[in-house]
Amino acid sequence: MRVLGACSLGGAGHLNPLVPFLDAALRRGDETLVVGPPALREMVERAGYPFRAGGEPPETDVAPIREKLPVVSRTEALVLGNRELFGRLAATAMLPAMQATCREWTPDLVLREPCEYASAVVAGQLGIPSAQVAISLSEGEDASITAAAPALEEHRNGLVDELRASPYLTRFPASLDRSVFPRTIRFHEPHGRKTDLPDWWDGSKAPLVYVSFGTVLGHMSIAADIYRTALTALGSLRIRVLMTVGDKFDRSSLDAVPANTRVEAWVPQAEVLTHADLVVCHGGSGTAFGALAAGVPVVVVPVFADQFENGRRIAEAGAGLVVESGAGAKDGLRSLIAVEDARRITGAIEKVLGDASYRSEAAAIAAEIAGAPSVDSVLEALLGGDTV
């Protein structure tokens, strides 16, 4: 059978939710194909899947939206990101390639990340079964559909209702995410195999802290300031630090890097999590909930989008802490995390590493996630037309 993965702009955070299902399809002996923007080609092919590039809006249209997302109000960010960027610009650019691919390659199932709407337009037209694979908490995904609705209905009447009624696949546990979607299917993916990391720290056995602010930040003008703030917070601690910054960020702009810190463009997250004692991240769902699935506590330093709510949920569950900008908000606009917040980030890291209850709560969440059906059984049911 044939499984098509549909991915929009946004890099690894938008591709990674599809990966467990693509891997499960390969284990079954099925064919896979990923359709996405040209910038994803290297990432997809490096992961071992065939790739077909679709259209994408010009950078001159995308960049102004991307730069506004961290500082505008939540309501405006929802409209800019979901309606204008994903619902209108990205979907319109992707539609021709998605229509051609679905007609020529004839997939048996379309799996789309929630920001990719062109595949939902085409799958509904052609009667191809489809499902959305969650990136964020369900309330956030539902709010995104609401914000994008005017643009989505321009593509095809009734599309919004179809999106809400389609199978909603999520690895988030019910304790953190009581889904609002009627056909919610929870799953767990296999854990990464424990492999040795390079000895970047000359034999040190100090706690390992993995730091990631995702792949989108590297495209933003604020990236260097965010990374410098994190390095300031981490450099004085007796820990080992592995920070990844993505392929698009110029690491030379970081100036001096603390002796306890290794900066890499990319390291397989699943492998790092088998070693990590703590994850410091922006709260993107892939990193934050990937850490919890591995039983690793989290310090969330949110920058934009769903990261603020993800951090609050994790902190409320006792599996980590969240550190937002001490400057707060003014006139409805958010303030970005800055170097004056570094001391509070340092304090949160020390607290989580020094209190075993955070790791215990993360382990409890990991056990809940592991109790969901396997990704293999979920895919088999979807391809067989069964109810999971």
N, C-alpha and C positions, 0 to 999 in steps of 0.2 A: 504494500500500500504506500501511499505518498502523503507526507506530512509537510506542510508549508508553514514556515515561521515568518511572521510579518513584523518588521521592526521599523520604528520611526527615528527621528533625530534624538540624540542624547547619549550615544556611546554605550559603554558597558552596562550602565544601569538599566538600559532598555533592552539590551540583548540578553543579559544573564538570566532573567526569569524564564526565558524560553529554553535555555540550554538543557535543563534536566529532561525536558520532554523530547528534545531532539536526540539526546543521548539514549533515552529509552526507546525511541523509534529505531535507532541504529542497532540496539541490542535485539530488537524484534526482527531485524532484517529488512526494515522498511527503507524507502528512499526519503531523503530530506532535501529541502531547499530553503534558503533564507533569502527573502527579498527585503532590501533596506536601502538607505541612502549610500552613495558611493564611499563616503568616509568610513563605513563599517566593513568594507571589503577585507582589509588586512586582519581585523579582529575576528571576523567570521571564519575566514580561511585558516587562520592560525588555530582556531578551535576545531577545525576538521570538517566543516560543512560546506557544501556547494553554495555559491552566492550569486545572486542576480541583482544588479544595481537598478534602482528605480530613480525617479526624479526627486529633487529636493529644491526648496526655495533658495534664492540667491542669498549669500552672506549679508549683503546690504540690507535685506529685509529681516534676517534673523538676528543679527548682532544688536540692533537697538532694543529688541524685546529681551534678549538674554541679559543685557546690562541692567535693565530695569527690574528684573524679577527679584533680586535680593533686597531692594529698598522700598518698593511700592507697597501699598496695603495688601492684605491677603485677598480681598475681593478683586482688586485691580489685577493682581498677579494671576488669579484664576482665569480672568477674562483674557489677559494678554497671552498667557501660556497655553491654555486649553482651547479657547475659541479661535484666537487669531493665529497662533503659531501652529498648533497641531490640527485643530479642526478645519481651518481654512487653508493656510499656506502649505503645510506639509502634505495634507491629504490631497489637495488639488494637484500638487506636483507629482505625487506618487500614483495617482489613479491610472494614467495610461499604461505604465509598466505593470501594475497589478492586474489590470484587465487582460493584458496580453499574456501574462504568465499563467493566470488561472485558466484561460481558454486553451493555451498550448500544453501546459504541464498537467492539467486536470488533477489537482490534489484531492485526496479523500477527506482531508481535514485541514482547516486553517487554524493555526494557533497565533493569536495576535497579542502583543503587549498593549495595554490599554490606551496608549497615546497614538497608536497606529490605527487610523480610521478607514483608509482606502480599502484595506482587505475586507472590512465589514461591509462596506458598500457593495463590493464586487461579489463576495460570498453570498450575500442575500439575493442579489440579482440572479446568480447562477445556481442557487440551491445547494451550495456546498456547506456542509456542517462546519461550524466555527465555534471557538471558545476564546475567552480573554483570560490571560495569565496575569495575575495581579503583580503590580510593582509596589503599590502603596496599600495602606489600610483601606478597607472597603468604603468607609465614609468619605475618604478623600477621593477615591475613584468615582464614587457616585456624584460628589460635588463637581468633579471635573466634567462628567457627562452633562450635568445641568448647565455649567458655564459654557460648554461647547455647543449646546443644543441648537441655537439659531444657525450656526454654520453647518452642523451635521444635517439638519433637515433640508438645507439647500442642496446637499448631495443627493439625498433620497428621502422622500416622505416616509415616516415610520421608523427611521433608522434608530432614533433614540430609544424607542420601546424595544426594538430588537436587541440593542446592546444590553439593556437591563435584564432582558429575559434569557440571554444566552448563558451557557455554563460559565461560571466564574471560578477559576482555579487559583487557590491560594495556599501558600505554606504557612501563613500566619496563624497562630493558635487562637482558639475561641476566647481564651482568657484575656487576650490583648485586642482582639478584633472580632466583635460580634457582628457578623456580616449582614449588610442590608440587602444583599442580592438573593433572590429566591432560590436560585440554582447554584448555591455555593458548594464547591467540592474542595475539601482540604487534602493536602498531600504532603509527603515528606520525600526528600531526595537523599541519595546515598551520601554518607560523610566522605570527605576527602581522605585519601590515604596519607598516613604520616610519613613524610620524607624529610631528609635532613636539609636544613637551610645552610647556605654558605656561612662560614664562621667569620662574619663581618666584624665581630666584637672581640677578637683575640682570646677566645676561650672563656669569656665572661659567662657566668651563670645567673646574672641578675635577671629580674623579671623582664619579659619581653612585651613591649607595648607596640601594637601595630596601629599606624596612623594613616587614614585615607580620607580625603575629601572628594572622592569620586573623580570621574573623567571630565565632567562638564566644566568644573571650576577652572581647569587649565586654559579654557578658551576665554575667560573673563579677565577684565583689567584689574580686578580686585585680588587675583590669585596670589601674587607675591606677598601682599600684606597679610593675607590669611595664613599662608605657610610660615611667614616669619613670626607671627604671633604664636603659632603652635610650637615652633622651634624654641622660642623664648620660654614657653611654659615647660618644655620637656628637658631642656639642656642641663638644668641644675640637678636633676633627679638621678639617683643611683639605679638606673634601669638601662635596658637595651631598647633602642627605638628603631623600627623599620617604617619609613614613610614612603608611600608611593604617590606620585604627582601626575601620572598620565604622560602620554607621548607628546602632547602639544605644549607643555610647559617648559620653559628654558630654565634648567636647574642652576645655571650659572648666576641667575639673578638673585639667588638666595644668599649670596655672600658667604660668610663663615657658617659652616654647619657644625653643631656641637660634636664633640668626640664620641659621644654615646649614640650617635644617630647615623644610620645608613639611609640615603635617599636613592630610590630607584624609580624608573618610569612606571614599571608594572611588575608585580609578582603574583602568581596564582593565589587568589585569596583563600581558597579551600586548604591549600597547603600551609599557609601562614597561620590560619586559625587553629590548626592542630598543635601549634607551639605557643600561641599567644596567651599571656596572662590577662591582658586587657586590650580593648580596642578603643581608640579615640577617633571619632569620625564626625561628619556633618549631619549624620542621622538619615542619610539616604537609606531606603529600605533594604537594598541589596546588602550593604555592609552591616548595618545595625542589626537586622534580623538574621543575617547570615551568622553573625557572631553569636547571637542567642541560640541559634540552632546547634552551634558547636559548644554551647555551655560557657561562653566567654562573656563576662560583663562588659558594659559599654559606658564611656563618657561621651555624650553627644554635645557637639558645638555647632548648632544649626546655622545655616546661611540663607536658605531660601526653600520655597515649595513646601512639601509635606514634612520636612525635617523637624520643624518645631513640634508638631503633634506627635511624631514618632518618639522624639526625646521625652516628651511628657509621659507618654504611655509607658516607656521603659522605666523611667524614674518612679512612677506610681506603682509599678510592679516590683520595685526593689532590686531590679537587675542592673542598675546603673544610675548615673546622674546626668543632668542636663545643665549646661552653662550657656546662657544667652548673653548678649551684649549688656554690659552694665549701664550703658547710656539709655537703654529702653527705646521707646518710640516717641516721635514728635510729629504732631500734625498728621497722625495716621500713617507715617512712614517709619519703616524699621531702621534701626541703627545696626551697622555691621560690627561683628566682633573685631576688636582692635588690641594693640599691644598692651594697653592698660588693663585688659581683661586677662592677661597671661597668668597673673598670680592666682586668680580664681580657678583657672583651668588646672594649674599645678595642684591646688588644694583638692580639687575633685579627684584627680588622678591618685594622689596620696591616700585619700579617704577610701576609694574603691579598692585599691591594692591592699590597704591595711585592714579591711573589714571583710571577713570570709562570708558574711551573709549575702553580699552581692553575687559572689560566684555561686553560692547555693541556690539563690533565686534564678540565676541564669541556667543552672543545671536543671532545675524544675521545669523551666520553660522548654529547654531542649528535650526533656522526656515527653512533654505534652506534644511537641511537634513530631517526635519520632513515633508517637502512637497513631498518627494519621495513616491512611492508606498510602502505599508506595506509589511513586510516580509511574512505575511500570503498570501497576494494576489500573490506575486511573486512565492512562493512555489506551490500554487495551479495551477498557469499557467504552471510551469515546469512539474508538475506531469500529467497535462492534455495535455501536448504536444502543448500548445498554445504559441503564441508570446506575450511577456509581453510588 
